Amino acid sequence: MKIEVFAVLKDYFDKEFQLESSAKNITELKQQLVLQNPEAANVLELCRFAVHDEFVNSDFTLNPNDNITIIPPSSGG
């Protein structure tokens, strides 16, 4: 699957990367990403996940060819 991250997540992962994953859903994917980079755990818990540009819940079923976007919370003024 192709993963794209933004903002603070670029401190932990490449902006875009391919991931060979057996994750069945977003929860399992998040766990795999934490194993890959434990320092990102707190940020990943607060992120929204989108598959093919549509926000999804943590139980969303993943496929190997999915394009996943991970968006951390943001603030502004």
C-alpha positions in Angstrom: 0.0 0.0 0.0 1.1 3.6 -0.6 1.1 5.8 2.4 1.4 9.6 2.4 1.9 11.6 5.6 1.8 15.3 6.4 3.1 17.9 9.0 4.7 16.5 12.1 4.5 12.9 10.8 7.2 13.8 8.3 9.6 13.8 11.3 9.0 10.1 11.7 8.3 8.8 8.2 9.1 9.7 4.6 6.4 11.9 3.1 5.4 9.1 0.7 6.3 5.5 1.1 5.3 2.0 0.1 4.5 -0.4 2.9 4.1 -4.2 2.6 1.5 -4.8 5.2 -0.8 -7.6 6.3 -2.9 -5.1 8.2 -6.6 -5.9 7.9 -7.8 -2.5 9.0 -6.7 0.9 10.1 -6.1 -0.2 13.7 -3.7 -2.9 12.6 -2.0 -0.5 10.2 -1.5 2.0 13.0 0.0 -0.7 15.2 2.4 -1.7 12.4 3.5 1.9 12.0 4.1 2.2 15.7 6.3 -0.9 15.6 8.2 0.7 12.8 8.7 4.0 14.7 7.6 3.9 18.3 8.3 7.6 18.7 5.3 8.3 16.4 2.8 6.5 18.7 1.3 9.6 20.4 0.9 11.5 17.1 -0.6 8.5 15.3 -3.3 8.1 18.0 -4.6 11.6 17.2 -4.5 11.3 13.4 -7.2 10.9 10.8 -6.8 8.2 8.1 -8.1 8.5 4.6 -8.2 5.8 2.0 -8.5 7.0 -1.6 -9.2 10.5 -0.3 -12.1 9.5 1.9 -11.8 9.6 5.7 -12.4 6.2 7.2 -12.9 4.7 10.7 -10.4 2.5 12.5 -12.2 -0.7 11.5 -12.2 0.1 7.8 -11.0 -3.0 5.8 -7.8 -2.4 3.9 -6.6 -3.9 0.6 -2.9 -4.2 -0.5 -3.3 -1.6 -3.3 -4.9 1.1 -1.1 -3.6 4.7 -1.1 -3.6 5.8 2.5 -3.3 9.4 3.7 -2.5 10.1 7.4 -3.4 13.5 8.6 -2.3 14.7 12.1 -4.4 17.3 14.0 -3.6 20.9 13.1 -4.1 24.2 14.7 -4.0 27.7 13.4 -5.1 31.2 14.0 
